[in-house]
Amino acid sequence: MKGGTSAKDLPAARGGRRFLAASLPFALLVAAGAGCAPVRQRLIGEEARTAATFFVSTADVSFPLRASFSGIAELSGRTVPFLAGLSSRNAADEILGVYDPMGRAVLFLRNDGGNVSVTRGPAAGDFPPGDIRPVDAGPLSVGRILSGAPGYPVDGGETARAADGGWILAGREQTLFSDPSRRLLSRAEYDISGKRVIVTYPGRDSPEPPRTVEVEVLGNRIVLRRDAD
């Protein structure tokens, strides 16, 4: 992106062809399948207002954001390791680099605040192909998602209560879920240009950026573990 974040701005990744499969789920962020919404009980009155205020508060993230991750991708019964580095100057200038375990760049997931695109790194080999078309993702922020916040701005939606007592906020582009204590964002489901991506934060116990982020795309599972600062 001209004048924006470049690969050299990414946090250094710490650390065959078999690895190339690990980059597949990141590319599939632009090719995911649609799903169905869970059962929920609609909220009204004061509880509805309190729930809405809670979800607005979860979007409080300060830019710029930089982080590095160690991860695994579970693909068709195989587990493949990878490294990742995030550089997010703001919600419209972000890049997530994906590397093999030796730190060689395989692909870059770029977000310009309207489109999400995948480009090849020097170690891409046969994947990803060079003709993956950008997806119109709207005002999505990858940095917010990896920081444990809603990926899209929170600007309305229908509130509900889940079976575990947690709150739900269903909007047009995202459905957000609190933990049962109603203190933290624990899960989000995104409708990205009609395609579905599920993000969870297992073991989260504070509003700080979660140590673990799980992403599900087309039946594949990506687990990212944030490196210590």
C-alpha positions as CSV (number, residue, x, y, z in Angstrom):
1,M,0.0,0.0,0.0
2,K,1.5,3.2,-1.1
3,G,2.5,5.4,1.9
4,G,1.3,2.7,4.4
5,T,2.6,-0.1,6.5
6,S,5.3,-2.2,4.8
7,A,6.7,-5.6,5.6
8,K,9.8,-4.1,7.2
9,D,7.6,-2.5,9.8
10,L,6.5,-5.8,11.2
11,P,7.7,-7.2,14.5
12,A,10.5,-9.7,13.9
13,A,9.2,-13.3,13.7
14,R,10.8,-15.3,16.5
15,G,12.3,-18.4,15.8
16,G,9.5,-27.0,3.0
17,R,6.7,-27.1,1.4
18,R,4.9,-28.8,4.2
19,F,4.8,-25.4,6.0
20,L,3.0,-23.8,3.1
21,A,-0.2,-25.5,4.2
22,A,-0.1,-23.4,7.4
23,S,-0.7,-20.2,5.3
24,L,-3.8,-21.6,3.7
25,P,-6.3,-20.6,6.5
26,F,-5.1,-17.0,6.3
27,A,-5.8,-16.9,2.6
28,L,-9.1,-18.6,3.3
29,L,-10.1,-15.5,5.3
30,V,-11.1,-14.2,1.9
31,A,-13.0,-17.4,1.0
32,A,-15.0,-18.7,4.0
33,G,-18.4,-20.3,4.1
34,A,-21.6,-18.8,5.6
35,G,-23.0,-20.3,8.8
36,C,-26.1,-20.0,11.1
37,A,-26.8,-18.0,14.2
38,P,-27.0,-19.7,17.6
39,V,-30.2,-19.7,19.7
40,R,-30.6,-16.6,21.9
41,Q,-33.1,-14.9,24.2
42,R,-33.7,-11.2,23.3
43,L,-33.0,-8.6,26.0
44,I,-35.3,-5.6,26.7
45,G,-35.2,-2.7,29.1
46,E,-32.3,-1.9,31.4
47,E,-30.5,-5.2,30.8
48,A,-30.5,-4.5,27.1
49,R,-29.0,-1.0,27.6
50,T,-26.4,-2.3,30.0
51,A,-25.4,-5.1,27.5
52,A,-25.1,-2.6,24.7
53,T,-22.9,-0.3,26.8
54,F,-20.7,-3.2,27.7
55,F,-20.0,-4.2,24.0
56,V,-19.3,-0.5,23.1
57,S,-16.7,-0.5,25.9
58,T,-14.9,-3.6,24.5
59,A,-14.0,-1.7,21.4
60,D,-11.6,0.6,23.3
61,V,-8.2,-0.1,21.7
62,S,-5.3,2.3,21.3
63,F,-3.3,2.4,18.1
64,P,-0.7,1.8,16.9
65,L,-0.6,-1.9,17.6
66,R,2.4,-4.2,17.2
67,A,2.7,-7.9,18.3
68,S,4.3,-11.1,17.3
69,F,2.8,-14.6,17.6
70,S,3.7,-18.3,17.6
71,G,1.0,-20.4,16.1
72,I,-0.3,-23.7,14.8
73,A,-2.7,-24.5,12.0
74,E,-4.8,-27.7,12.2
75,L,-5.5,-28.8,8.7
76,S,-7.1,-32.1,7.7
77,G,-5.8,-33.8,10.8
78,R,-2.3,-32.3,10.5
79,T,-0.7,-29.7,12.8
80,V,1.6,-27.2,11.1
81,P,3.6,-24.5,13.0
82,F,4.1,-21.0,11.9
83,L,5.0,-17.5,13.1
84,A,3.2,-14.2,12.6
85,G,3.8,-10.5,13.1
86,L,1.3,-7.7,13.3
87,S,1.8,-4.0,12.5
88,S,-1.3,-1.8,12.7
89,R,-0.8,1.9,12.5
90,N,-4.6,2.4,12.6
91,A,-7.7,0.4,11.5
92,A,-7.1,1.4,7.9
93,D,-3.3,0.6,7.7
94,E,-2.6,-3.0,8.9
95,I,-0.4,-5.9,7.8
96,L,-0.2,-9.4,9.3
97,G,2.9,-11.3,8.1
98,V,2.9,-15.1,8.2
99,Y,6.3,-16.9,8.3
100,D,7.6,-20.4,8.4
101,P,9.3,-21.6,11.6
102,M,12.7,-20.3,10.2
103,G,11.3,-16.8,10.0
104,R,11.0,-16.7,6.2
105,A,8.0,-14.7,4.9
106,V,5.3,-16.8,3.2
107,L,2.4,-14.3,2.9
108,F,1.1,-10.9,4.0
109,L,-2.5,-10.2,4.9
110,R,-3.1,-6.5,4.3
111,N,-6.1,-4.4,5.4
112,D,-6.6,-0.9,4.1
113,G,-9.8,-0.2,6.0
114,G,-12.0,-1.3,3.1
115,N,-10.3,-4.3,1.4
116,V,-8.4,-7.3,2.8
117,S,-5.9,-8.8,0.4
118,V,-3.3,-11.6,0.5
119,T,0.1,-11.2,-1.2
120,R,3.0,-13.6,-1.5
121,G,6.2,-13.4,0.5
122,P,9.6,-14.5,-0.7
123,A,9.2,-18.0,0.7
124,A,5.7,-18.5,-0.7
125,G,6.7,-21.3,-3.1
126,D,3.5,-22.7,-4.8
127,F,1.2,-21.1,-2.3
128,P,-0.5,-18.6,-2.0
129,P,-1.2,-18.1,-5.7
130,G,-0.6,-14.6,-7.1
131,D,-4.2,-14.1,-8.3
132,I,-6.2,-14.1,-5.0
133,R,-8.6,-11.2,-5.3
134,P,-9.1,-8.7,-2.5
135,V,-12.3,-8.9,-0.4
136,D,-14.5,-5.9,0.4
137,A,-14.4,-6.3,4.2
138,G,-15.6,-2.8,5.1
139,P,-14.1,-1.1,8.2
140,L,-12.7,-4.3,9.6
141,S,-9.6,-4.2,11.9
142,V,-7.3,-7.2,12.2
143,G,-5.4,-5.5,14.9
144,R,-8.5,-5.0,17.0
145,I,-9.4,-8.7,16.6
146,L,-6.0,-9.9,17.7
147,S,-6.2,-7.5,20.6
148,G,-9.4,-9.0,21.9
149,A,-11.7,-6.3,20.6
150,P,-14.5,-6.3,18.1
151,G,-13.2,-6.2,14.5
152,Y,-15.9,-3.8,13.3
153,P,-17.1,-0.6,15.0
154,V,-19.9,-1.3,17.5
155,D,-22.7,0.9,16.3
156,G,-25.9,-0.9,17.2
157,G,-27.5,-4.3,17.0
158,E,-29.9,-6.6,18.9
159,T,-28.8,-7.7,22.4
160,A,-29.6,-11.1,23.8
161,R,-28.7,-13.6,26.5
162,A,-26.9,-16.9,25.8
163,A,-27.6,-20.2,27.6
164,D,-24.6,-19.7,29.8
165,G,-25.8,-16.3,31.0
166,G,-23.4,-14.3,28.8
167,W,-24.6,-11.4,26.6
168,I,-24.8,-11.3,22.8
169,L,-24.8,-8.4,20.5
170,A,-25.9,-9.2,16.9
171,G,-25.1,-6.6,14.3
172,R,-25.0,-6.6,10.6
173,E,-21.4,-7.5,10.2
174,Q,-20.5,-9.1,13.5
175,T,-22.0,-11.0,16.4
176,L,-20.3,-10.5,19.7
177,F,-20.4,-12.8,22.8
178,S,-19.4,-12.0,26.4
179,D,-18.1,-14.5,28.9
180,P,-20.6,-15.8,31.4
181,S,-19.5,-13.2,33.9
182,R,-20.3,-10.4,31.4
183,R,-16.9,-8.8,31.9
184,L,-15.0,-9.8,28.8
185,L,-15.4,-10.3,25.1
186,S,-14.9,-14.1,24.6
187,R,-16.0,-14.8,21.0
188,A,-17.0,-13.0,17.8
189,E,-18.5,-14.2,14.5
190,Y,-17.8,-12.1,11.5
191,D,-19.7,-11.8,8.2
192,I,-17.0,-10.6,5.8
193,S,-18.6,-9.9,2.5
194,G,-21.1,-12.8,3.0
195,K,-18.4,-15.1,4.4
196,R,-18.1,-16.4,8.0
197,V,-15.0,-16.3,10.3
198,I,-15.2,-17.3,14.0
199,V,-12.8,-15.9,16.6
200,T,-12.6,-17.1,20.2
201,Y,-10.3,-16.1,23.1
202,P,-9.9,-19.3,25.2
203,G,-8.8,-18.8,28.8
204,R,-9.2,-15.0,28.7
205,D,-9.4,-13.6,32.2
206,S,-8.7,-9.9,31.8
207,P,-9.4,-7.0,29.4
208,E,-5.8,-7.0,28.3
209,P,-4.9,-8.4,24.8
210,P,-5.6,-12.2,25.1
211,R,-2.6,-14.5,25.1
212,T,-4.5,-17.0,22.8
213,V,-6.6,-16.3,19.8
214,E,-8.4,-19.1,17.9
215,V,-9.7,-18.6,14.4
216,E,-12.0,-21.0,12.5
217,V,-12.2,-20.9,8.8
218,L,-13.8,-23.5,6.5
219,G,-13.4,-26.2,9.2
220,N,-9.7,-25.3,9.7
221,R,-8.4,-24.0,13.0
222,I,-5.7,-21.5,13.6
223,V,-4.3,-20.9,17.1
224,L,-2.1,-17.8,17.7
225,R,-0.3,-17.4,21.0
226,R,1.0,-13.8,21.6
227,D,4.7,-13.6,22.4
228,A,5.7,-11.8,25.6
229,D,6.4,-8.1,25.1
